[in-house]
Amino acid sequence: MENLANGDMSVSALVSLLEAAGYDLKLVKAGHARTVEDILAEQRRGDSA
């Protein structure tokens, strides 16, 4: 178990916490800006942004 009293939190614990709160984590390349094509492709796949 993580020791949150000392401010320690692993990435997996943070991701689990975000997922439990209803958030999705989407990794993108640094500096990437969504384009209209990206949005249309997400809509076709049924992804939520």
N, C-alpha and C positions, 0 to 999 in steps of 0.2 A: 504494500500500500504506500502511496505517496505521502511524504511528510509536508503537508501544506502549511503547517505552522511556521516552517522556516522558509516558505516561499518556493520550495522545490516542486516542480511538476514536470514530468516527462512529456514528450511530444505525444506519445500514445495516450496518456491520461488526459491531456488537453483535447485531443481529437475525440476521445470517448465522451468527454464532458460536452463538447460542442454538438456531437451527434445526439446525445440525450436531450439537449436543449432544442433540437430540430434544425440544426445547421448542417450544411454540406461543405466539405472542403474541396475546392477545385484549384489545382496547381496550374499556373500559367507561367510562361517565360517572362522574365523581368522586362518591363517596358512594353509588354503586349497591351494593345488597345483593342477592344472588341470592335469588329467591323459589322456592317450590315450582313455580310455573308456569314459571319459567325453566329449572329442572332438567328438568321433564317435556318441555318443548319441545326442549331439547338432546338428550335421549334419543331423541325421535321423529326428529330430524334425524340422529342418529348422531354428534353432536359429543362430544368428550371434554373434560371440564372441567379 
